[in-house]
Amino acid sequence: MFEQAFKNIDDVLWKEGGCTTELDCTEHSSWMLFLKYLDGLEQDKAAEAKLKLKYNDSIADFGEPEEIGQVFSGFQRYLYEREGAGA
């Protein structure tokens, strides 16, 4: 898989990138891989920030996780008490 990707990059660099020596091609390939890494890192950070934003919105709407847990536990207790009372 990686071998084919590197071959494709090399082909493009030799044909269109102006590589005249192996060293030129290696330098260009390194930069392209580095830029691709940075792009992926930026996308990961953006996705992480988006999930945190959604989580913070939930806190604003429903309260802190501890509060949500207490409400849920109280609701369960209420349901079981009603069920035990024959309601």
N, C-alpha and C positions, 0 to 999 in steps of 0.2 A: 504494500500500500504506500509506504513512505518512499520507496524507491521510485515508483511511478510519479509521485508528486514532485520529487527532486528532478527527475528527468524532464518533466514538463516545464518546470521553472528554468532549468538549464537551456532547454530548447528555445524558450521565449527570450531569455537573456542573450543567447548567442545570435539569434536571428534579428531581434528588435531592440535589444538593450544596449547594443554597442560594446559588447564584450570582445576584446581582442586577444586576451590571454586567459589562462586558467585562473590566475590570481584575480583578474577583473571579475570574472564570473563568480568566484567564491565570495568576493567582497559584496557584490550585488545580492547574491543569494542570502548571505548573512543578514544584510539589512532588511530584505523582504521578510525573512523569518522573524526578525526582531519586531518589525512593524506589525506583522500578523499577531505575534504574541501580545503586543500592547493593545491591539484592537480587541482581542479576546478578553484581556484583563479588564479593559474599560467596559465591555459588555457585561462581564460578570459583576463588576462593582455597581453598574446601573441596575441590574436585576436585583441585587442584594438590597440596594437602597429602596427600590420599589416595594419589595416585601416588607421592609421595615416601615415604610410609609403606611402600607395597608394595616400593619399591626398597630401602629400608633393611632390610626383612625379608629380602629376597633376599641382601643382603650378609651378614646374620647367618647365613643358611642355607648360602650357597655361597662366601663370601669376597668380597674386593674385585674390581672388574672386571679388574684386571691379573692377579690370581691365576686367575680363571676363564679368561682368555685363554691363560695359560701351560698350564693343564691341558688345554684344548682343543687347543692346538698340540702338546702332548706326545702326546695321544691320536691325533691325525692322523698324527704321525710314526710312532707305534707301528703303526698300521694299514698305512701305506705300506711300512714295513720288512718287515712280515709278508707283505704282498702280493708284494714284490720277492723275498722268500726262498722263494716258492712254497708258502706255508702255506695 
